[in-house]
Amino acid sequence: MQSIQGIDEKDLIVRLKNGDQTAFELLFHFYYPGLVMYAIQFTTDRMEAEEIVQDFFVRFWQRHQQIVPSDSLKSYLFLSVKNGSLNFLKHKKIEEKYIRSMTELSNNHLVYDPDLYIASELQEKIKKSIDLLPEKCREIFIMSRMRGLKNEEIAAELNLSKRTVETQISKALKVLRVELKDYVGLLVLLGIYQ
């Protein structure tokens, strides 16, 4: 069994089991550098190795009352850090697989297309803007821009003059230009904005 700063390791374990923080600190400072170097062999990353060892020591302190004094503390510490390192690698592998999967999905699936969200936002804004129009104006605008009817067809269907239809469409466009000013480029492409 090891002697740490002149104290038998077995005595330190007994003191640790009884909640002696100094005993814990002595064990920590004695084993920490070697455990980090050991973990680096698995992770190849010093910061990750340090985090694994620190996490282990936090759990070790939290369970200090459950420690059974034995001659195999060194083996227990190194085996625990090895397991922690392997768990880290498994998690990292799963995480990398997930990232690859999400990257492929985001490059190829419509749900991840940012334009889809802009388009649905735009559709909602257009609907709200059209709802602001007076009833007859709204009806004529929908027939013109949404149903694609010509001004003459609208006039005939609603029993109005062609000039009245043109005036109502003009009013609608003025309102929509104000309400949808942030989306002018898309509206031109959609044929709603002229």
DRENBA-856614 format. One line per 2 residues: number of its first residue (from 1); for each residue x, y, z of C-alpha. Coordinates in Angstrom, 3 decimals, padded with zeros to 6 digits. Layout:
N
NUM) X,Y,Z ~ ...
//
This chain:
194
1) 000.000,000.000,000.000 ~ 001.119,003.546,-000.838
3) 002.304,006.194,001.592 ~ 001.141,009.719,000.785
5) 002.984,012.569,002.510 ~ 004.040,010.153,005.236
7) 000.493,008.860,005.845 ~ -000.426,005.294,005.019
9) -002.967,005.265,002.174 ~ -005.216,002.856,004.093
11) -005.423,005.376,006.969 ~ -006.327,008.119,004.461
13) -009.128,005.915,003.109 ~ -010.520,005.396,006.618
15) -010.325,009.147,007.271 ~ -011.984,009.827,003.904
17) -014.795,007.386,004.719 ~ -015.408,009.420,007.889
19) -015.667,012.643,005.867 ~ -012.153,014.029,006.341
21) -011.749,016.541,003.519 ~ -007.979,016.815,004.044
23) -007.630,013.077,003.405 ~ -009.633,013.500,000.198
25) -007.448,016.417,-000.910 ~ -004.259,014.445,-000.253
27) -005.558,011.518,-002.342 ~ -006.765,013.891,-005.049
29) -003.433,015.725,-005.382 ~ -001.459,012.484,-005.293
31) -003.461,010.630,-007.967 ~ -004.854,013.454,-010.127
33) -001.847,014.025,-012.458 ~ -001.408,010.316,-013.197
35) -005.145,009.778,-013.745 ~ -005.274,012.709,-016.176
37) -002.313,011.324,-018.159 ~ -004.043,007.919,-018.166
39) -007.329,009.426,-019.422 ~ -005.474,011.308,-022.180
41) -004.439,007.922,-023.580 ~ -008.135,007.315,-024.317
43) -009.438,010.785,-025.159 ~ -006.318,012.331,-026.762
45) -007.600,015.626,-025.362 ~ -006.177,017.056,-022.142
47) -009.212,019.197,-021.299 ~ -011.591,016.254,-021.757
49) -009.282,014.032,-019.703 ~ -009.172,016.575,-016.886
51) -012.955,016.862,-016.933 ~ -013.351,013.071,-016.755
53) -010.984,012.842,-013.778 ~ -012.575,015.822,-012.019
55) -016.055,014.342,-012.524 ~ -014.821,011.056,-011.098
57) -013.395,012.764,-008.003 ~ -016.637,014.699,-007.452
59) -018.588,011.408,-007.457 ~ -015.869,009.793,-005.340
61) -016.272,012.513,-002.689 ~ -020.071,012.313,-002.858
63) -019.880,008.561,-002.130 ~ -017.063,008.759,000.419
65) -019.171,007.073,003.115 ~ -019.595,003.978,000.919
67) -015.844,003.445,000.468 ~ -014.587,000.105,001.713
69) -010.982,000.322,002.958 ~ -008.904,-002.125,000.915
71) -005.538,-002.530,-000.720 ~ -006.850,-001.782,-004.207
73) -007.576,001.984,-004.187 ~ -005.129,002.611,-007.032
75) -006.751,-000.120,-009.164 ~ -010.211,001.261,-008.346
77) -009.235,004.821,-009.299 ~ -007.630,003.851,-012.602
79) -010.439,001.442,-013.530 ~ -013.032,004.156,-012.775
81) -011.197,006.717,-014.919 ~ -010.828,004.141,-017.699
83) -014.589,003.482,-017.604 ~ -015.275,007.226,-017.550
85) -013.020,007.688,-020.568 ~ -014.683,004.866,-022.485
87) -018.129,006.273,-021.656 ~ -016.952,009.658,-022.922
89) -015.789,008.068,-026.187 ~ -019.096,006.210,-026.614
91) -021.030,009.414,-025.997 ~ -018.761,011.312,-028.391
93) -019.256,008.648,-031.071 ~ -023.045,008.808,-030.643
95) -022.897,012.606,-030.684 ~ -020.809,012.633,-033.881
97) -023.199,010.160,-035.517 ~ -026.141,012.350,-034.517
99) -024.419,015.487,-035.850 ~ -023.650,013.742,-039.167
101) -027.226,012.519,-039.392 ~ -028.664,015.971,-038.620
103) -026.270,017.604,-041.103 ~ -027.362,015.221,-043.865
105) -031.004,015.702,-042.951 ~ -030.716,019.481,-042.794
107) -029.051,019.548,-046.215 ~ -031.647,017.332,-047.871
109) -034.986,017.693,-046.074 ~ -037.526,020.433,-046.730
111) -038.335,020.819,-043.018 ~ -034.885,022.369,-042.491
113) -035.192,024.833,-045.377 ~ -035.187,028.351,-043.866
115) -037.259,029.633,-046.783 ~ -040.096,027.369,-045.674
117) -040.377,029.323,-042.431 ~ -040.126,032.670,-044.170
119) -042.771,031.582,-046.686 ~ -045.180,030.447,-043.957
121) -044.525,033.674,-042.043 ~ -045.163,035.603,-045.243
123) -048.348,033.655,-045.958 ~ -049.651,034.514,-042.502
125) -048.752,038.176,-042.958 ~ -050.436,038.279,-046.402
127) -053.584,036.677,-044.984 ~ -053.738,039.200,-042.134
129) -053.116,042.071,-044.546 ~ -055.828,040.906,-046.938
131) -058.217,040.551,-043.984 ~ -057.712,044.283,-043.317
133) -059.232,045.158,-046.709 ~ -062.889,046.227,-046.941
135) -065.114,043.283,-047.854 ~ -065.754,044.092,-051.556
137) -062.150,045.183,-052.081 ~ -060.926,041.936,-050.454
139) -063.256,039.809,-052.621 ~ -062.077,041.484,-055.847
141) -058.399,041.240,-054.851 ~ -058.699,037.520,-054.057
143) -060.444,036.871,-057.365 ~ -057.712,038.766,-059.195
145) -054.521,037.638,-057.451 ~ -055.453,034.332,-055.853
147) -057.874,032.887,-058.402 ~ -056.124,034.515,-061.379
149) -059.234,035.990,-062.959 ~ -058.965,038.886,-065.416
151) -060.541,042.232,-064.561 ~ -063.262,041.681,-067.201
153) -064.126,038.265,-065.711 ~ -064.369,039.713,-062.215
155) -066.533,042.577,-063.450 ~ -068.866,040.145,-065.205
157) -069.085,037.762,-062.239 ~ -069.797,040.531,-059.689
159) -071.870,042.641,-062.075 ~ -069.511,045.634,-061.756
161) -067.782,047.883,-064.229 ~ -064.222,047.024,-065.235
163) -063.163,050.455,-063.905 ~ -064.603,049.647,-060.437
165) -062.652,046.378,-060.378 ~ -059.437,048.209,-061.313
167) -060.033,050.841,-058.621 ~ -060.625,048.186,-055.949
169) -057.485,046.271,-056.933 ~ -055.512,049.516,-056.815
171) -056.843,050.265,-053.282 ~ -055.954,046.740,-052.170
173) -052.420,047.049,-053.516 ~ -051.905,050.377,-051.706
175) -052.898,048.777,-048.377 ~ -050.743,045.702,-049.019
177) -047.712,047.816,-049.995 ~ -047.834,049.425,-046.572
179) -048.617,046.245,-044.615 ~ -046.109,044.064,-046.455
181) -043.287,046.545,-047.052 ~ -040.734,044.151,-045.485
183) -041.521,041.452,-048.082 ~ -041.511,043.480,-051.313
185) -039.036,041.224,-053.147 ~ -040.995,038.056,-052.482
187) -044.305,039.723,-053.278 ~ -043.039,040.854,-056.681
189) -042.031,037.270,-057.412 ~ -045.458,036.034,-056.336
191) -047.191,038.591,-058.538 ~ -049.004,040.172,-055.599
193) -046.997,043.375,-055.597 ~ -046.507,045.528,-058.678
//
